[in-house]
Amino acid sequence: MHPVIFRIGSLPINSYGLMLAISFMLGLWLAAKRGERAGVERSSVYDLGIRIMIAAIVGSRLFYVVTHLSEFQGRWLDVIAIWKGLYGLSMLGGVILAVAVGFYTLWRRKMPLWKLADAVIPSFALGIFITRIGCFLNGCCFGAETSCSIGVSFPDNAMAYAETTGLAQGACLYPTQLYSSLAGLFMLAVLLWADRRRHFSGFIFCLFLGLYGTVRFGIEEFRFFDHEPNMLFGYSVFAGRPGVTDNQLISLLMLLSALILGVWLYSRRTGISSGSS
């Protein structure tokens, strides 16, 4: 674990922040390159990307705060105090708000909605691949305890072994950060491969939504979570862990949304084709 990956003089460079910055820069480059193929100028894609970047950070923080309200009771100013540490962000919330802001911007500016959505969405998968490596270096988003041979141990001062987690010092944990990173790389490869095949506008976006919902639901089974703060809608806790977490519920909704939206876009396209003939 290397929360501070290097220093510039006396200035510490946080590993998660560095990987987050790299993911945004590479994601913008990929989105701009693919956006040109959809007939959109690079400057417009860069502007869209900056809006999405801000939305991703805000959404990540807000989702974490909403699902961990007990951590902020009596000190609500800490909600905006992300400079105290980058632990306290939820990528799922960032993806949701970033997608919403992206679609709103495309709609307001009358840009080719589904073509550009298909062009931009692989950058999200690229961002997951890179940023989750930062999570591993930072020691956050760790997995549950395991006796499996692929389990990893963090240094004694790691977040995983804080008193609030109840995990023993040096306990082996699932490397869920790396699972998520590999899932991001897998999704990126699938999206780029599928984009080379014939498809309707919006298919690549729906494919990402379905893939991300599926892999996130599965990875949650290996994640460590602090039961009560991570629960929404009053789900009961049994066998020491919740039956369905808030993240898994949202993942299922993402998968369902991908299926409904995909069917609608496909039928819309076939209906237009039939009408024109």
QUIUR-V710013 format. One record per helix or strand. SS is the DSSP state (~ for helix, > for strand). FROM is the first residue (numbers start at 1). LEN is the number of residues. Records with the same first field share a line. If there is no record, write none. Layout:
SS->FROM-LEN  FROM-LEN
This chain:
>->4-5  11-4  143-1  145-1  152-1  173-1  223-1  237-2  241-2
~->15-23  42-26  69-3  76-5  82-3  91-18  113-26  159-3  176-20  203-18  246-31
